[in-house]
């Protein structure tokens, strides 16, 4: 559940096939790890994108947007 500005709890539904894609992306981005932490963060980003769009169910387009943005994540902690 994610609490948004209105203060109401909102449930965002993530279909299992998209949840698997999020998991695969997390593992691909962190090959020497289980990807658990990144998986949780990516799920939260997908949910936030859905809420931003005013919906309550994740679509493939939401995942693709987060996947596109994940390329900008500094997972190796290189100095910027």
N, C-alpha and C positions, 0 to 999 in steps of 0.2 A: 504494500500500500504506500502511496505517496500523498503527503498532505500538501495541497497547493495553497495559493494565496487566500482562497475563500475560507480556509480552515476546515473544510469538510474532507473526510477521508474519501479517496477515490480509488477504485479498483481498476487496474489496467490488465487486460487479458493478453497474454502472449501465447499464441498457438505453439504447439510442441515443435513443429518443423522449423519455426523461426527461432525458438529457444535453442535448438540444436545448432543452428547456424551461428548464433551468438557464442555458444560454447566453442565451436570450431574456430571462430575468429579469435577468441581469447587464447586458445592453445597455439594457434599459428603466430600470434604476435609475441608470445612468451614461450619459445620452444624449450627452454630449460626449466620450466616450472609447470605446475598443474594448471595454471591459468585461473585458479579459483577467484582470487581477488579481482583480476581484470574482468572476469566473467560477471561478477556482481556489479562492477562499475559500468560495464557495457549494457547490462540489463537495465540499470537505472537510467542511463542515457537514452535508451530506446523508449522506456516508459515516459521520460520527460518530453521527448519529441512528440509522442502521441498526445500527451496532455496539452502541449503547446499548440498542436493542430486542432484541439478541441474534440478529440475522440477518446474512446476507451478501449480500443482493440488495435493491437499492433499489426501492421501490414508489411509486406515485403519492402515497400518503399521506405518505411521508417527504418528498417534494418539497413537498407542500402545507404541511407543518409548517414547513419552512425558508422557504418563500415568506411564510407568515404572520409568522414572526419577522424576516424581512428588512425589514419595514416599520419595525422599531425601530432599524435601523442608522443611525448618524449619518454618512452619506456626505458631507454638506456641511460637516462639522466645525464645526457650530454649538456655541457654548458651552452646556454643560448646567448 
